[in-house]
Amino acid sequence: MNTAYFLIGKTLGKYKIVRHLGHGGMAEVFLGEQIHLDRQVAIKILHPFLAEETGFVNRFQREARIVATLRHPNIVQVYDFDLNEEFGVYYMVMEYIEGPTLRERLEKGGISQQEGVRIAAAIADALEYAHRRQMVHRDIKPANILFTSENQPVLTDFGIARMLSLTGLTASGAMVGTPAYMAPEIGIGHPGTALSDIYSLGVVLYQLVTGQLPFDAEVPMALVMKHINEPVPAPSRLVANLPPKLEAIILKMLMKQPEKRFLSAGEVATALRNVMGWETPPAALVNTTTTARMTASTAETAQGAPSLPATEEPEQPLLRRFTPQAATPSDDNNSRAAERRQRPLARAWRWMLILIAGIALGFTGWGVIMGQIPPWIQQYLPARQNVTTTPQALSLTEATITPTAQRSIAPTWTPMPEGVSTPTATMTCTQRAEVLRAELVPKDAILPPQTMVRADITLRNREACAWPEGTRLALTAGESFGSDNSIPLQALAAGAQIQLQLYFRTPETPGAYRSVWEVQLPDGRAISSALIFPLTVGDLPTFTPAPLPVITETPTPTEPLTALPPTLREWTENLQAQVWQGELSLAAEGGSGNYRFYRDAIRADTEIPNAALRFEWRRCTDFPLTLIVVSGEEIERWQGSIPYPAPERCQP
């Protein structure tokens, strides 16, 4: 029974199936309606053969539970996962996005270079958010990027590739992922990582900028081999006047060795916006649907709808990365309850302050009439600020914010000329940098020698004046661990934030080390507390990324690839079963000199190992055979039959 038609019009729990949307390797996808909330949702019904596999449902539910914790404007929201016992189907419910996919937009054409970079930067933000939570997508491609009605790119099918890789689907050698966007390390059998996602996003960006993929081939295996072995064609050969810095970003994302790529998706997003001159994303990137999406999810819970089981990790707050705003200290989970408890006390203090202010104003008015303001009142009067600051919008990233006391600015009164009744205040502005976050990733207590470690730093300008040009983050004590000793900082506006990332490499000698930094003005004065990064290096095996195969140049063959007729090496026959068996020796000429043989089609399950094929066929009948030989980029076929070796034994 085909679920694509059987379930239409049926109700699964609180969801009504409306119509069929499509299908994939794991599920049929339907448009559904959540009855109580009157909203449309996308429902994925697992294929029955997956649900019947031992342990798959438990593994799938575990992965779905993790994906459901992701809250980001550029990641499709997962709402629910359940079993419908009436129809015996497992299903996953997620946000329905009606807009087209990036693949559909590419097929229609017309994506500008600026729009392509905007899309890639937004997806990089989504990957950075997920990678921090140990979630890897493993199948970044245009078909998995949707667009909302506000033209916001949204990444879907997060975790689907991992769910498939947990099944027996890969036992036969089938690849999980899309060959055209697959990182080289996955092609040689390594598991997908965050750096693999960066490579796949690099392929998407290459396609957005140039209008075509970096590699193309008729068969998937040949395409995978190109990603492993061949250098990436320079995008500037395909696009005139391509900015060199943008080309450098694309080529760095597509480096064969993972450790030579950007070390985080956040670096990719920052680099893309810098090369386009964006301090914050264009207006189209601001997520105007986030509030609605989260409100709908909250409403579902309020109506008592069952949701996915909670994970052991606390839910992270949704990051409004693209909304320029001044940062405020974050509240803990009990802040609202604490606020309600403090309201009576706050009212009492408010009335007391009003009374004190009234008395002070009375004294002040009397002093003005008498021509003098008492000194004890002067110190509490606000200073007039003649400093004009321009808010600097920055894209905000996740940080652990610790409230700190605001430093007050003491006003200085300037004597006024005779006849001027109103005093004018001038202000002495003090620069200060508040450290909101300073932590190492990974946070392992003991690290192996020569391990790359990232330091995430978030700073905020707490004062009313912008930082001057030449402000820097400087090493003041300890080891630099290979990083620059001085990092220039931009002239940050009042109340704005900035995020930095330093990369350290641990020393070769075991021991306890530390690196101490501070924010300094151009004259060397410190305006922040010390940022201390301790590192403990143990006598552990040195971390060495798995090397890719050595790429060697193969001379261009002088002769084209030719598939030679198979040779029958030995044969036997079974008179009782009326069959004959044989073993064929396969050979080819020309090409690169390295040959792979397949029977009937090029697939992992049809490859013939060791160039030797055993077969069984009807006695007294020639054995029909189709062979395919692959050598480098060349493919050659041989089609014919192997004659029965003893026709004289057959009755006329």
C-alpha positions in Angstrom: 0.0 0.0 0.0 1.4 3.4 -1.0 1.4 5.8 1.9 1.5 8.7 -0.6 -2.2 8.1 -1.3 -3.4 6.0 1.6 -2.8 8.7 4.3 -4.2 11.7 2.5 -7.2 13.0 4.4 -6.3 10.9 7.5 -5.4 12.3 10.9 -2.2 11.4 12.8 -2.7 12.6 16.4 -3.3 16.3 16.2 -2.2 16.6 12.5 -4.4 16.2 9.4 -2.7 15.0 6.2 -3.7 17.4 3.4 -1.7 16.5 0.3 1.5 14.8 -0.8 4.6 17.0 -1.3 7.4 14.7 -2.3 9.5 11.8 -1.3 13.1 11.0 -0.3 15.3 8.1 0.6 14.0 8.1 4.2 10.4 9.4 4.1 7.3 10.5 2.2 6.7 14.2 2.8 3.2 15.6 3.2 1.6 19.0 3.8 -0.3 18.8 7.1 -2.6 20.9 9.2 -2.2 21.2 13.0 -5.8 21.1 13.9 -5.9 23.1 17.2 -3.4 25.8 16.1 -4.8 26.0 12.5 -1.3 26.2 11.0 0.3 24.3 8.2 3.2 21.9 8.9 5.4 19.5 7.0 5.1 15.9 8.0 7.7 13.2 7.1 6.3 9.7 7.2 9.1 7.1 7.6 9.3 4.4 5.0 8.0 1.1 6.5 11.3 -0.8 5.7 13.2 1.7 7.9 10.7 1.5 10.8 11.0 -2.3 10.7 14.8 -2.3 11.0 16.0 -3.3 14.5 16.9 -0.3 16.6 16.4 2.3 13.9 13.4 4.0 15.4 15.2 4.5 18.7 18.2 5.9 17.0 16.0 8.1 14.8 14.1 9.4 17.8 17.4 10.3 19.5 18.6 12.2 16.5 15.2 13.9 16.0 15.3 15.0 19.7 18.6 16.7 19.2 17.6 18.4 16.0 14.4 19.7 17.7 16.6 21.6 20.2 18.0 23.8 17.4 16.5 27.3 17.5 17.9 29.5 14.7 16.3 31.7 12.1 18.2 29.9 9.3 17.3 26.3 10.4 13.9 24.7 9.9 12.2 24.1 13.2 11.2 20.5 14.2 8.1 20.3 16.3 7.2 16.7 17.1 8.0 13.0 16.6 5.5 10.3 17.3 4.1 6.8 16.4 0.5 6.5 15.1 -0.6 3.0 16.2 -3.8 3.0 14.1 -1.8 3.1 10.8 1.5 1.8 12.2 3.6 4.7 10.9 6.3 6.9 12.5 6.3 10.5 11.6 8.2 13.7 12.2 6.5 17.2 12.2 8.4 20.3 11.2 7.9 23.9 10.1 6.4 24.2 6.7 8.1 26.7 4.4 6.3 27.3 1.2 9.0 29.1 -0.7 11.2 27.6 -3.4 14.5 25.7 -2.9 17.8 27.2 -3.9 18.1 24.4 -6.5 14.9 25.7 -8.1 16.1 29.2 -8.1 19.4 28.2 -9.6 17.6 26.3 -12.4 15.7 29.5 -13.2 18.9 31.6 -13.0 19.2 35.2 -12.1 21.0 35.0 -8.7 23.4 38.0 -8.4 26.8 37.7 -6.9 25.8 39.8 -3.9 22.7 37.7 -3.4 24.7 34.5 -3.6 27.2 35.7 -0.9 24.2 36.8 1.3 22.7 33.3 1.1 26.1 31.6 1.8 26.7 33.8 4.8 23.3 33.1 6.3 23.8 29.3 5.9 27.2 29.7 7.5 25.6 31.3 10.5 23.2 28.4 10.8 26.1 25.9 10.6 28.1 27.8 13.2 25.2 27.6 15.6 24.7 23.9 14.9 28.4 23.0 15.0 28.7 24.6 18.5 26.1 22.0 19.6 28.0 19.1 18.0 25.5 18.8 15.1 26.9 18.2 11.6 24.6 18.4 8.6 26.6 16.1 6.2 24.5 17.0 3.1 24.7 20.7 2.3 23.3 21.3 -1.2 20.9 23.7 -2.9 18.0 21.2 -2.6 18.2 21.5 1.2 18.0 25.3 1.3 14.5 26.8 1.3 13.4 30.4 1.2 10.7 32.0 3.3 8.3 34.6 1.9 10.7 37.3 3.2 13.5 35.7 1.1 15.2 34.3 4.2 17.4 31.2 3.4 16.6 28.3 5.7 18.5 25.1 6.0 16.4 21.9 6.2 17.0 18.2 6.7 19.5 18.7 9.5 20.6 15.4 10.9 18.9 13.4 8.1 22.2 12.2 6.7 23.3 11.0 10.1 20.0 9.2 10.7 20.5 7.4 7.4 24.2 6.6 8.2 23.0 4.9 11.4 21.0 2.4 9.4 22.0 -0.6 7.3 21.7 1.5 4.2 25.5 2.0 4.2 26.4 -1.6 4.7 26.4 -2.3 1.0 28.8 0.6 0.3 26.2 3.2 -0.6 27.3 6.8 0.1 25.4 9.1 2.4 25.5 12.5 0.9 25.5 14.1 -2.6 28.6 13.4 -4.7 28.6 16.8 -6.4 28.9 18.6 -3.0 30.8 15.9 -1.1 34.1 16.7 0.7 37.2 14.7 -0.3 37.6 13.1 3.1 34.0 11.6 2.9 34.8 10.2 -0.5 37.6 8.1 0.9 35.5 6.8 3.7 36.0 9.2 6.6 33.0 10.4 8.6 31.5 13.9 8.0 32.7 16.7 10.2 32.1 20.4 10.6 34.9 21.0 8.2 33.2 18.8 5.7 30.1 21.0 5.9 32.3 24.0 5.2 33.6 22.3 2.0 30.0 21.5 0.8 29.0 25.1 1.5 32.0 26.2 -0.5 30.7 24.1 -3.5 27.3 25.8 -3.1 29.0 29.2 -3.0 31.1 28.3 -6.1 27.9 27.4 -7.9 26.2 30.6 -6.8 29.0 32.9 -7.9 30.0 31.1 -11.2 26.7 29.5 -12.2 28.2 26.0 -12.4 29.7 23.3 -10.2 33.5 23.0 -9.9 33.4 19.4 -11.1 31.1 17.4 -13.4 31.0 13.8 -14.5 28.5 11.3 -15.9 28.8 8.8 -13.1 28.8 9.5 -9.3 32.0 7.6 -8.6 33.9 9.6 -11.2 32.6 12.8 -9.6 33.8 11.8 -6.2 37.2 11.0 -7.5 37.5 14.5 -9.0 36.8 16.0 -5.7 39.5 13.9 -4.2 42.2 14.3 -6.8 41.7 17.3 -9.1 42.5 20.9 -8.3 39.5 23.2 -8.1 39.2 25.4 -11.3 39.7 29.0 -10.4 36.3 30.8 -10.3 37.8 33.9 -11.9 38.2 31.9 -15.2 34.4 31.7 -15.3 33.5 35.1 -13.9 35.0 38.4 -15.1 35.9 41.0 -12.5 35.4 38.5 -9.6 36.8 40.2 -6.4 40.1 38.4 -5.6 39.3 38.3 -1.9 36.0 36.5 -2.6 37.8 34.0 -4.9 40.3 33.4 -2.1 37.5 32.6 0.4 35.9 30.1 -2.0 39.2 28.4 -2.7 40.0 28.2 1.0 36.7 26.6 1.7 37.5 24.0 -1.0 40.9 23.0 0.1 41.5 19.2 -0.1 43.0 19.0 3.3 40.3 19.8 6.0 42.8 21.5 8.3 43.6 24.1 5.6 40.0 25.3 5.3 38.3 27.8 7.6 38.3 26.3 11.0 34.7 27.3 11.7 31.6 28.3 9.8 31.5 31.5 11.8 34.9 32.5 10.2 33.3 31.9 6.8 30.3 34.2 7.6 32.6 36.9 8.9 34.9 36.7 5.9 32.1 36.9 3.4 30.5 39.9 5.0 33.9 41.6 5.3 34.7 41.1 1.6 31.3 42.6 0.7 31.8 45.5 3.1 28.8 44.5 5.3 29.1 45.2 9.0 25.7 43.6 9.3 23.8 41.6 6.7 21.6 43.4 4.2 18.0 44.2 5.3 16.7 41.1 3.5 18.6 38.9 5.9 16.9 40.2 9.1 14.7 37.4 10.2 11.2 38.9 10.6 9.6 35.5 10.9 11.6 34.3 13.9 9.1 35.8 16.5 6.2 34.2 14.7 7.9 30.9 14.5 8.7 30.8 18.1 5.3 32.1 19.2 3.6 29.3 17.3 5.8 26.8 19.0 5.0 28.3 22.4 1.3 28.3 21.7 1.5 24.6 20.8 3.0 23.8 24.2 0.4 26.0 25.9 -2.4 23.9 24.5 -0.9 20.8 26.1 0.4 19.3 22.9 3.0 16.7 23.5 6.5 17.7 22.3 9.7 15.8 21.8 11.3 14.6 25.0 13.7 17.1 26.5 17.4 16.5 26.1 20.0 16.5 28.8 21.4 19.8 27.6 19.6 23.1 28.5 17.9 24.8 25.6 19.9 27.6 24.2 18.4 31.0 23.6 17.6 32.0 20.0 20.3 34.3 18.7 19.1 37.3 16.7 22.4 37.5 14.9 21.3 40.0 12.3 19.5 42.6 14.4 21.8 45.5 15.2 21.2 46.5 18.8 23.0 47.5 22.0 23.8 44.5 24.2 22.1 44.0 27.6 23.0 41.6 30.4 21.1 38.3 30.1 18.7 37.1 32.7 18.7 33.6 34.1 15.7 31.3 33.8 14.1 32.6 37.0 14.4 36.3 36.2 10.7 36.8 35.7 9.7 35.2 39.0 12.4 37.2 40.8 11.1 40.4 39.2 7.5 39.6 40.5 8.9 39.1 44.0 10.8 42.4 43.9 7.9 44.6 42.6 6.6 45.7 46.1 10.1 46.6 47.2 10.7 48.4 43.9 7.5 50.5 44.4 8.6 51.6 47.9 12.1 52.6 46.6 10.5 54.5 43.7 8.3 56.6 46.0 11.3 57.3 48.2 13.4 58.4 45.3 10.6 60.7 44.1 10.5 62.3 47.6 14.2 62.8 47.7 14.2 64.2 44.1 11.5 66.7 45.1 13.5 67.9 48.1 16.6 68.2 45.9 14.8 70.2 43.2 13.4 72.5 45.8 16.9 73.3 47.1 18.2 73.6 43.6 15.5 76.1 42.6 16.2 78.1 45.7 19.9 78.1 44.9 19.2 79.3 41.3 17.1 82.1 42.6 19.9 83.1 45.0 22.5 82.8 42.2 24.3 79.7 43.6 23.9 76.0 43.5 25.1 74.1 46.6 28.2 72.0 45.9 26.7 68.9 47.5 23.9 69.1 44.9 26.2 69.8 42.0 27.9 66.4 42.2 24.5 64.7 41.6 23.5 66.8 38.6 23.8 65.2 35.2 26.7 66.4 33.0 25.9 67.8 29.6 27.5 65.7 27.0 28.8 67.3 23.8 30.0 63.9 22.4 28.1 62.6 19.3 28.4 58.9 18.8 27.2 56.9 15.8 25.9 53.4 16.8 27.9 50.8 15.0 25.8 47.8 14.1 27.5 44.4 14.4 26.3 40.9 13.9 25.9 39.4 17.4 27.0 35.9 18.2 26.4 33.7 21.2 28.1 34.8 24.4 27.8 34.1 28.1 27.1 37.6 29.5 28.0 38.5 33.1 26.5 41.7 34.4 29.1 44.2 35.8 28.7 47.5 37.5 28.5 50.6 35.3 31.3 53.0 35.8 30.0 56.5 36.5 31.4 59.6 34.8 32.0 62.6 37.2 30.9 65.9 35.7 33.1 68.9 35.6 31.5 72.4 35.8 33.0 75.2 33.8 32.6 78.8 35.2 30.2 80.7 33.0 30.6 84.3 31.8 28.8 87.0 33.6 25.2 87.3 32.5 24.7 83.6 31.6 22.3 82.0 34.0 22.5 78.4 32.9 25.7 76.4 33.6 27.1 74.3 30.8 28.5 70.8 31.6 31.5 69.3 29.8 32.3 65.6 30.1 35.5 63.7 30.5 34.9 60.4 28.6 36.5 57.3 29.9 37.0 54.3 27.5 36.3 50.9 28.9 36.0 47.4 27.4 33.9 44.8 29.2 34.7 41.2 28.7 31.5 39.3 28.0 33.1 36.0 27.0 36.6 34.5 27.0 36.8 30.7 26.7 38.7 28.0 24.9 37.3 25.5 22.4 37.7 22.6 23.0 37.5 22.8 26.8 39.5 19.6 27.5 41.5 19.7 30.8 44.6 18.2 29.2 45.4 18.6 25.5 47.9 16.7 23.3 51.0 18.6 22.0 50.6 20.6 18.7 46.8 20.7 19.0 44.9 23.6 17.5 42.7 25.4 20.0 40.3 28.3 19.4 39.7 31.2 21.9 36.3 32.8 21.6 36.2 36.4 22.9 33.3 38.8 23.0 33.9 42.5 24.1 31.5 45.4 24.7 32.1 49.1 24.8 30.4 50.1 28.1 31.1 53.8 28.0 29.5 56.7 26.1 32.4 57.3 23.8 33.6 55.2 20.8 36.9 53.5 21.0 39.6 55.4 19.2 41.4 54.1 16.1 44.4 52.1 17.1 42.7 50.2 20.0 44.0 46.7 20.1 43.9 43.3 21.9 47.5 42.8 23.1 49.4 39.9 24.7 50.7 41.1 28.1 52.0 37.9 29.7 52.6 34.2 29.0 52.7 32.5 25.6 51.2 33.6 22.3 51.0 30.0 21.1 51.7 31.1 17.6 49.1 33.9 17.4 49.9 37.5 16.7 50.9 39.5 19.8 48.6 42.4 18.9 45.2 42.2 17.2 43.8 45.5 15.9 40.2 46.4 16.9 37.8 48.6 15.1 36.6 51.9 16.6 33.6 50.3 18.4 30.6 52.6 19.1 29.1 53.1 22.5 27.2 50.0 23.7 28.2 47.9 20.7 29.8 44.4 20.8 32.5 42.7 18.9 33.5 39.0 18.7 37.0 37.8 18.1 38.6 34.4 17.6 42.2 33.6 18.3 43.8 30.3 17.3 46.5 28.8 19.5 48.7 25.7 18.9 49.7 23.9 22.0 53.5 23.6 22.7 55.4 20.4 22.0 56.6 20.1 25.6 54.1 18.9 28.2 53.4 21.4 31.0 51.0 24.1 32.3 50.9 27.3 30.2 48.8 30.4 30.0 48.3 33.3 27.7 47.2 36.7 29.1 45.6 39.5 27.0 44.0 42.8 27.5 42.4 45.6 25.5 44.7 48.6 25.2 44.4 52.1 23.8 46.9 53.4 21.2 49.0 54.8 24.0 49.2 51.4 25.7 46.8 52.0 28.6 44.6 49.0 29.5 40.8 49.5 29.3 39.8 45.9 30.1 40.3 43.2 32.7 42.8 40.5 31.9 41.7 37.7 29.6 43.5 34.6 30.8 43.6 31.4 28.8 45.2 28.5 30.7 46.5 25.5 28.7 47.6 22.2 30.1 49.6 20.0 27.7 49.9 16.4 28.6 52.1 13.5 27.4 49.4 12.4 24.9 49.6 11.3 21.3 49.9 14.3 19.1 46.7 15.1 17.2 47.4 14.7 13.5 44.5 15.0 11.0 44.1 12.0 8.8 46.0 12.7 5.6 44.4 12.5 2.2 45.9 10.3 -0.4 49.0 11.8 -2.2 48.0 13.2 -5.5 50.4 12.4 -8.3 50.3 13.6 -11.8 49.5 10.9 -14.3 51.0 11.4 -17.8 48.5 11.8 -20.6 48.1 8.4 -22.2 49.2 8.1 -25.8 46.4 5.6 -26.5 42.7 5.8 -25.7 41.1 3.3 -23.3 40.2 0.0 -24.8 38.3 -2.8 -23.1 39.8 -6.2 -24.3 37.6 -9.3 -24.7 37.5 -11.4 -21.5 39.6 -14.6 -21.3 38.1 -17.8 -20.0 40.7 -19.1 -17.5 38.9 -22.3 -16.3 35.5 -23.9 -16.5 33.4 -26.8 -15.2 29.9 -28.1 -15.9 27.2 -29.8 -13.8 25.3 -32.3 -15.9 22.7 -32.9 -13.2 21.9 -29.2 -13.0 22.5 -28.6 -16.7 24.7 -25.5 -16.0 28.3 -24.6 -16.6 30.6 -22.3 -14.5 33.6 -20.4 -15.4 36.1 -17.7 -14.3 37.0 -14.8 -16.7 40.2 -12.8 -16.6 39.5 -9.1 -17.5 41.9 -6.7 -19.1 42.1 -3.3 -20.8 44.7 -1.1 -22.6 45.4 2.6 -22.8 43.9 5.1 -20.4 45.8 5.9 -17.3 46.9 2.4 -16.7 44.7 1.9 -13.6 41.5 0.0 -14.4 38.2 -0.7 -12.5 35.8 -3.2 -14.0 32.0 -3.2 -13.5 29.3 -5.5 -14.7 26.2 -4.0 -16.5 26.3 -0.6 -14.5 28.7 1.5 -12.5 27.8 0.9 -8.9 29.5 -0.1 -5.7 27.7 -3.5 -5.7 28.6 -4.2 -9.4 32.3 -3.7 -9.2 34.4 -6.7 -10.1 37.3 -7.2 -7.7 40.7 -8.3 -8.8 39.7 -8.2 -12.5 38.3 -11.7 -12.2 34.7 -12.6 -12.7 33.1 -16.0 -11.8 29.8 -16.9 -13.4 27.2 -19.7 -13.9 25.1 -20.2 -17.0 22.9 -22.7 -18.8 24.8 -25.6 -20.3 25.5 -25.6 -24.0 24.6 -21.8 -24.2 26.9 -18.9 -24.7 27.2 -16.6 -21.6 26.1 -13.0 -22.4 28.1 -10.2 -20.7 28.3 -6.4 -20.6 31.5 -5.0 -19.0 32.4 -1.4 -18.2 36.0 -0.3 -17.7 36.8 3.0 -15.9 40.3 4.5 -16.1 40.6 8.1 -14.8 38.0 10.1 -16.6 37.6 7.6 -19.5 34.9 5.0 -19.6 34.8 2.1 -22.1 32.2 -0.7 -22.6 32.6 -4.3 -23.9 29.5 -6.2 -24.9 29.4 -9.7 -26.2 29.2 -13.4 -25.1 31.5 -16.1 -23.9 31.2 -19.2 -26.1 30.4 -22.5 -24.5 33.8 -24.2 -24.6 32.6 -27.8 -25.6 29.8 -27.6 -28.1 30.6 -31.1 -29.3 29.2 -32.4 -26.0 25.8 -31.0 -26.8 23.2 -33.1 -28.6 22.1 -31.7 -32.0 
